[in-house]
Every structure is written in structure tokens, then in C-alpha cells.
């Protein structure tokens, strides 16, 4: 069956394909301790005073796999038995909706798959509806609610969903 496409749709499809190719192949690199300031800046913009402390960022960079997207976003994850565990992901507020988060997640999943891992797990704050919708769109499902997962000094705690996706 042949489906006819308008020239506008063809242009959009090609533009989308080129955009995806550029995102996934040219702008993502492995993070190192030299990226401390980039991650700190992203964390501060996203979480303010609740962002990771300096020592936590250093530990993450030294003990996890971190991917950096053109200084606009990052993802950190580690291997755990037969799975990959997303420790943190962040995209600068002005860059959201441009495919950066998706590109980071897809790159992480590719590394996990190529390393023989069966699934990816992550936690997300129960009230972070935008992030939950993002993960569900990528094929993740809510496994269970974890009460008091995030302990916030002087502000109580927050629940989180454990989410997972099996890799094919």
C-alpha cells in the first residue's frame, strides 16, 4: 500500500528526522567531573534550594553514567543487577518540549540495552504530572507509590511513583 503525502508533510517528516538525528547523534556526550558547573546550574534552575548539594553532584558524576545534552540537559543513571536506574534527569526550563529529554532517555535506554539490562527503573514525585506524562509517553508504567520517598529538610516529605520500562 502506498500512502500519498503532501509536500508539507514530507518537509515536516524530513525536518523531524534530521532534527532527531542531530539531537541523538551530535549533541549528547558523556559527562565528566568537568561538567559539575553545568549540572549545578541546571539543578538550581529546576529545583532552587532543593537541588542536589555540591557533594551529591560530585558523587553522581563519579559513580554514575552521566550524559550531557549541549549544556541544556543531562541524565545520570547506574546499573543495578539486571536493570538501569535513572538517578536524575533535568532539562533547562526554556528548553523543555524540544526533544532534549526524549533524546537523553533514548540514549540512556540504548546504553542499557547494549549492556544487557532488561529494564529501566526511576522514581518521580507523585505530583509531578508533567514528568509522569512524559515517562508514560515513552512507555514507562507506574509500578507502585513509595510513601515519603523524598525527605525535604524543614518541609516534610513527598511521595514518589516507582516507574519501569522493559527494554526489548
C-alpha positions in Angstrom: 0.0 0.0 0.0 1.4 3.4 -0.9 0.3 6.4 1.1 0.5 9.8 -0.6 2.0 12.6 1.4 1.6 16.3 0.8 4.8 18.2 0.2 4.3 19.9 3.6 4.1 16.6 5.4 7.2 15.4 3.5 9.0 18.5 4.5 7.9 18.1 8.1 8.9 14.5 8.2 12.3 15.1 6.8 12.8 18.1 9.1 11.7 16.0 12.1 14.0 13.1 11.0 17.0 15.5 10.6 16.2 17.2 13.9 16.1 13.8 15.7 19.3 12.7 14.0 21.1 15.8 15.1 19.8 15.6 18.6 20.7 12.0 19.2 24.0 11.8 17.4 25.7 15.1 17.7 24.8 16.9 20.8 24.9 14.2 23.5 28.2 13.4 25.1 29.4 11.6 28.2 29.6 13.8 31.3 32.7 14.1 33.5 33.5 15.9 36.7 34.4 18.9 34.5 30.6 19.2 33.9 29.9 19.9 37.6 29.0 23.6 36.9 26.6 22.6 34.1 24.7 20.2 36.2 24.7 22.5 39.2 23.2 25.3 37.0 20.5 23.0 35.6 19.7 21.7 39.1 19.5 25.2 40.6 17.2 26.4 37.8 14.9 23.4 38.2 14.8 22.8 41.9 16.2 26.0 43.6 17.1 25.4 47.2 16.0 21.8 46.9 18.6 21.0 44.2 21.4 18.5 44.8 24.2 19.7 47.1 27.6 20.1 45.6 28.9 16.8 47.1 25.9 14.9 45.7 26.6 16.2 42.2 30.3 15.2 42.5 29.3 11.7 43.8 26.8 11.4 40.9 29.4 12.4 38.3 32.0 10.0 39.9 29.8 6.9 40.4 27.0 7.1 37.7 26.9 7.3 33.9 26.0 10.9 33.0 25.0 12.1 29.6 25.0 15.8 28.8 22.9 17.4 26.1 24.6 20.5 24.7 24.8 22.1 28.2 20.9 22.2 28.3 20.1 18.9 29.9 21.5 15.8 31.5 20.7 12.3 32.7 22.5 10.2 35.3 21.9 6.5 35.7 23.6 3.4 37.0 23.5 -0.3 36.5 21.8 -2.4 39.2 21.5 -6.2 38.7 19.5 -6.6 35.5 18.3 -3.1 35.3 19.3 0.6 34.8 18.3 3.0 37.5 17.7 6.7 36.5 19.2 8.7 39.3 18.4 12.2 37.9 17.3 13.9 34.7 17.0 17.6 34.1 16.4 19.9 31.2 16.5 23.7 31.5 13.0 25.2 31.7 13.4 27.2 28.4 14.5 24.1 26.6 11.6 21.8 27.6 9.4 20.5 24.8 12.2 20.5 22.2 13.0 16.7 22.4 16.0 17.0 24.7 14.5 14.9 27.5 13.4 12.3 25.0 16.8 12.2 23.3 18.5 11.7 26.7 16.1 9.0 27.7 16.5 7.2 24.4 20.3 7.4 24.6 20.3 6.0 28.2 18.0 3.2 27.1 20.3 2.3 24.2 23.3 2.1 26.5 21.3 0.0 29.0 20.0 -2.4 26.2 23.5 -2.7 24.8 24.8 -3.5 28.3 22.4 -6.4 28.5 20.0 -4.8 31.0 16.3 -5.9 30.9 14.6 -2.8 32.2 14.9 0.8 33.4 13.5 2.0 36.7 13.1 5.5 38.1 11.3 7.4 40.7 9.2 10.5 40.1 7.4 12.8 42.6 3.7 11.9 42.9 2.6 15.4 42.0 5.0 15.9 39.1 2.2 15.3 36.5 4.2 16.7 33.6 7.1 14.3 34.2 4.8 11.3 34.8 3.0 12.0 31.5 6.4 12.3 29.8 7.6 9.0 31.1 4.3 7.3 30.2 4.5 8.6 26.7 7.9 6.9 26.5 6.4 3.6 27.6 7.0 3.6 31.3 4.4 2.4 33.7 3.7 3.2 37.3 4.6 0.2 39.5 3.7 1.5 42.9 3.6 4.5 45.2 6.5 4.9 47.6 5.5 7.0 50.6 7.9 9.6 52.0 10.4 8.9 49.3 11.7 12.5 49.1 12.7 13.9 52.5 12.9 17.6 52.3 14.6 19.3 55.2 12.2 21.5 57.2 9.4 20.9 54.6 8.3 17.3 55.3 8.4 14.6 52.8 6.9 13.8 49.3 5.7 10.6 47.8 7.0 9.2 44.6 6.0 6.7 42.0 8.3 3.9 41.1 8.1 3.6 37.3 9.6 1.0 35.0 10.0 0.1 31.4 11.1 -3.3 30.0 13.6 -3.0 27.2 13.2 -5.0 24.1 
